[in-house]
Amino acid sequence: MIDRMVFTAMAGARNAVDQLAVTTNNLANAATPGFREQLAAFRAVPVVGDGARTRVSSVDTTPGFSSVGGRIEQTGNPMDLALEGDGWFSVQRPDGSAGYTRTGRMVLDSQGVLRTAGGAALQGENGNLRLPAGTLPEVGGDGVVYARREGEATGTRVGRLRIVRADPGALDRGFDGLYEARRPPALADSAAVRVRQGASEGSNVSASDAMVRMIAQTRLFDLSMQLVKSADQNARTANQLISAAR
């Protein structure tokens, strides 16, 4: 019985630490543009083996991320883009794989290609969006990109942003911070999502809510460790009673 108590308590402590890591990561990205809060929850899992089939255990899991949009703020920087709605920018990673992001802070590389800060190329309807040397992007609400030189009244059309829509359960977060489709086929394009140039979307993490969860998870860990100490004390007392009875 004591061994089972220790096992249960240690499982609770491990799950609390894992959830605390998720919350800490969310809190660390409370100011990261376009960041989506990672969710953490407990899930009931049946215990396989001898004994009643009603036995279950709990494990921590990260079922996905919050799809709530972050606050959009005007920056005045023409290289900043924000999406109004539940769309995603389509990008191409350096290794050629597809990715999706809400972070619209772009840079121009030496070849005139629009890229994210991580180096992923912003995708248009026909591939990478490339601007002629000496021009800056001018992006309409419909996602059409023009290359305009300083002093010019109008620019030259270079393409249209590829913006996709996806259900929250259709994307997984990658190790590089970009999102990817959970299963094929590729996500469908969307013309309904509007683009705002000179604006940036912030993180959807609430720092106060994350702090409250962090406190609760820390207390859960402390409680689990107290159970381990109680089990150890019970074992010591039992050994003393057995030794005295001999």
C-alpha positions as CSV (number, residue, x, y, z in Angstrom):
1,M,0.0,0.0,0.0
2,I,2.9,2.4,0.9
3,D,4.5,1.7,-2.5
4,R,1.3,2.5,-4.3
5,M,1.0,5.7,-2.3
6,V,4.5,6.7,-3.4
7,F,3.9,5.8,-7.0
8,T,0.7,7.9,-7.1
9,A,2.3,10.9,-5.4
10,M,5.4,10.8,-7.7
11,A,3.1,10.6,-10.7
12,G,1.3,13.7,-9.5
13,A,4.6,15.5,-8.9
14,R,5.9,14.6,-12.3
15,N,2.7,15.9,-14.0
16,A,2.8,19.1,-12.0
17,V,6.4,19.7,-13.1
18,D,5.5,19.1,-16.8
19,Q,2.5,21.4,-16.6
20,L,4.7,24.0,-14.9
21,A,7.1,23.9,-17.8
22,V,4.3,24.6,-20.2
23,T,3.0,27.5,-18.1
24,T,6.6,28.9,-17.7
25,N,7.1,28.8,-21.5
26,N,3.8,30.6,-22.0
27,L,4.7,33.3,-19.5
28,A,8.2,33.7,-21.1
29,N,6.4,34.4,-24.4
30,A,3.8,36.8,-23.1
31,A,5.5,39.6,-25.2
32,T,6.3,37.5,-28.3
33,P,4.5,38.8,-31.4
34,G,1.9,36.3,-32.7
35,F,2.5,33.7,-29.9
36,R,-0.3,31.3,-29.2
37,E,-0.7,30.0,-25.6
38,Q,0.0,26.3,-25.3
39,L,-2.7,24.4,-23.4
40,A,-2.1,21.9,-20.6
41,A,-4.5,19.4,-19.1
42,F,-4.8,16.1,-17.3
43,R,-6.2,13.0,-19.2
44,A,-7.5,9.8,-17.7
45,V,-5.8,6.7,-18.9
46,P,-6.9,3.1,-18.0
47,V,-4.4,1.0,-16.0
48,V,-3.6,-2.2,-17.9
49,G,-2.8,-5.3,-15.9
50,D,-4.2,-7.5,-13.1
51,G,-7.0,-6.0,-11.1
52,A,-10.3,-4.2,-11.7
53,R,-10.9,-2.7,-15.1
54,T,-12.2,0.4,-13.5
55,R,-8.7,1.5,-12.4
56,V,-7.5,4.6,-14.1
57,S,-4.5,6.9,-13.9
58,S,-4.0,10.5,-14.9
59,V,-1.3,11.9,-17.2
60,D,-0.5,15.4,-18.3
61,T,-1.1,16.3,-21.9
62,T,-0.9,19.4,-24.2
63,P,-4.0,19.1,-26.4
64,G,-3.2,22.1,-28.5
65,F,-3.1,25.9,-28.3
66,S,-5.5,28.7,-27.6
67,S,-7.0,30.1,-30.8
68,V,-7.9,33.4,-29.2
69,G,-6.4,36.3,-31.2
70,G,-3.8,38.6,-29.6
71,R,-4.1,42.4,-29.5
72,I,-3.2,44.2,-32.7
73,E,-1.2,47.4,-32.3
74,Q,-0.1,49.9,-34.9
75,T,3.7,50.1,-35.3
76,G,3.9,52.3,-38.5
77,N,6.6,49.9,-39.8
78,P,5.7,48.8,-43.4
79,M,7.5,45.5,-42.7
80,D,5.0,44.6,-40.0
81,L,1.8,42.7,-41.0
82,A,-1.1,41.6,-38.9
83,L,-4.1,39.3,-39.8
84,E,-7.6,40.2,-38.8
85,G,-9.4,36.9,-38.3
86,D,-8.3,33.3,-37.9
87,G,-6.0,33.1,-40.8
88,W,-2.3,32.2,-40.9
89,F,0.6,33.3,-43.0
90,S,2.1,30.6,-45.2
91,V,5.9,30.4,-45.1
92,Q,8.6,28.1,-46.3
93,R,11.3,26.9,-43.9
94,P,14.9,26.9,-44.9
95,D,14.7,23.2,-45.4
96,G,11.9,23.6,-47.9
97,S,9.0,22.4,-45.6
98,A,5.8,24.3,-45.2
99,G,5.0,26.2,-42.0
100,Y,2.4,28.6,-40.8
101,T,2.6,31.6,-38.4
102,R,0.7,34.6,-37.0
103,T,3.9,36.6,-36.6
104,G,4.0,39.2,-39.3
105,R,7.2,41.0,-38.5
106,M,9.1,40.6,-41.7
107,V,12.5,41.5,-43.1
108,L,14.0,41.7,-46.6
109,D,17.0,39.6,-47.3
110,S,19.8,40.5,-49.8
111,Q,17.8,38.9,-52.6
112,G,14.6,41.0,-51.9
113,V,12.7,38.0,-50.4
114,L,10.3,38.7,-47.6
115,R,11.2,36.5,-44.6
116,T,10.3,36.1,-41.0
117,A,12.9,36.8,-38.2
118,G,13.6,33.1,-38.1
119,G,14.5,33.0,-41.8
120,A,11.3,31.4,-43.3
121,A,10.3,32.8,-46.6
122,L,6.9,34.4,-46.8
123,Q,4.8,32.7,-49.4
124,G,2.7,34.1,-52.2
125,E,0.3,32.4,-54.5
126,N,3.2,31.4,-56.8
127,G,6.0,30.9,-54.3
128,N,8.4,33.3,-52.6
129,L,7.5,37.0,-52.7
130,R,10.5,38.9,-54.2
131,L,10.8,42.6,-54.3
132,P,13.1,44.6,-56.7
133,A,16.1,46.3,-55.2
134,G,15.4,49.7,-53.6
135,T,11.7,49.1,-53.1
136,L,9.5,48.5,-50.0
137,P,6.3,46.4,-49.8
138,E,2.9,47.9,-49.9
139,V,0.3,45.4,-48.8
140,G,-3.4,45.9,-49.3
141,G,-6.2,44.6,-47.1
142,D,-6.8,41.8,-49.6
143,G,-3.2,40.6,-49.3
144,V,-2.0,41.9,-52.7
145,V,1.7,43.0,-52.4
146,Y,3.1,45.9,-54.4
147,A,6.8,47.0,-54.7
148,R,7.0,50.8,-54.4
149,R,10.0,53.1,-54.6
150,E,10.2,56.2,-52.4
151,G,8.4,59.1,-54.1
152,E,6.3,56.9,-56.4
153,A,2.5,57.3,-56.1
154,T,1.8,53.7,-57.0
155,G,3.8,50.5,-56.9
156,T,4.2,47.4,-59.1
157,R,2.3,44.3,-58.2
158,V,4.6,41.4,-57.3
159,G,2.1,38.9,-56.0
160,R,-0.5,38.1,-53.3
161,L,0.1,36.7,-49.8
162,R,-0.9,33.1,-49.4
163,I,-3.1,33.1,-46.3
164,V,-4.8,29.9,-45.1
165,R,-7.5,29.1,-42.5
166,A,-7.3,26.2,-40.2
167,D,-9.3,24.8,-37.3
168,P,-7.3,24.9,-33.9
169,G,-7.0,21.1,-34.0
170,A,-5.5,21.0,-37.5
171,L,-2.1,22.5,-36.5
172,D,0.8,21.4,-34.3
173,R,3.5,23.7,-33.0
174,G,7.0,22.8,-34.4
175,F,10.2,23.1,-32.5
176,D,11.1,26.3,-34.4
177,G,7.9,28.1,-33.3
178,L,6.2,27.7,-36.6
179,Y,3.0,25.6,-37.0
180,E,2.5,22.8,-39.4
181,A,-0.5,20.8,-40.6
182,R,-1.3,17.8,-38.4
183,R,-2.2,15.7,-41.4
184,P,-2.4,16.1,-45.2
185,P,-3.7,17.6,-47.4
186,A,-2.3,21.1,-47.2
187,L,-4.5,23.8,-45.7
188,A,-6.8,25.7,-48.1
189,D,-6.3,29.3,-49.0
190,S,-8.6,31.9,-47.7
191,A,-9.5,35.3,-49.2
192,A,-11.8,36.3,-46.3
193,V,-9.0,37.2,-43.9
194,R,-7.9,40.8,-44.0
195,V,-4.3,42.1,-43.7
196,R,-3.2,45.2,-41.9
197,Q,0.1,46.7,-42.8
198,G,2.1,48.7,-40.3
199,A,0.6,46.7,-37.4
200,S,1.7,43.8,-35.3
201,E,-0.3,41.1,-33.4
202,G,0.8,40.5,-29.8
203,S,0.8,37.3,-27.8
204,N,-2.6,35.9,-26.6
205,V,-1.0,34.9,-23.2
206,S,-2.5,36.6,-20.1
207,A,0.5,37.1,-17.7
208,S,-1.9,37.3,-14.7
209,D,-3.7,34.1,-15.6
210,A,-0.3,32.3,-16.2
211,M,1.0,33.4,-12.8
212,V,-2.2,32.1,-11.1
213,R,-1.7,28.7,-12.9
214,M,1.9,28.7,-12.0
215,I,1.1,29.1,-8.3
216,A,-1.5,26.3,-8.4
217,Q,0.9,23.9,-10.2
218,T,3.6,24.7,-7.7
219,R,1.3,23.9,-4.8
220,L,0.3,20.7,-6.5
221,F,3.9,19.7,-6.7
222,D,4.5,20.6,-3.0
223,L,1.4,18.6,-2.0
224,S,2.7,15.6,-3.9
225,M,6.1,15.8,-2.3
226,Q,4.4,16.0,1.2
227,L,2.6,12.7,0.4
228,V,6.0,11.1,-0.5
229,K,7.4,12.3,2.9
230,S,4.3,10.9,4.7
231,A,4.7,7.6,2.9
232,D,8.4,7.4,4.0
233,Q,7.4,8.3,7.6
234,N,4.8,5.6,7.6
235,A,7.3,3.0,6.3
236,R,9.8,4.0,9.1
237,T,7.1,3.7,11.7
238,A,6.0,0.3,10.4
239,N,9.5,-1.0,10.5
240,Q,10.0,0.2,14.1
241,L,6.8,-1.6,15.2
242,I,7.7,-4.8,13.4
243,S,11.2,-4.7,15.0
244,A,9.8,-4.1,18.4
245,A,7.4,-7.0,18.1
246,R,10.1,-9.6,17.4
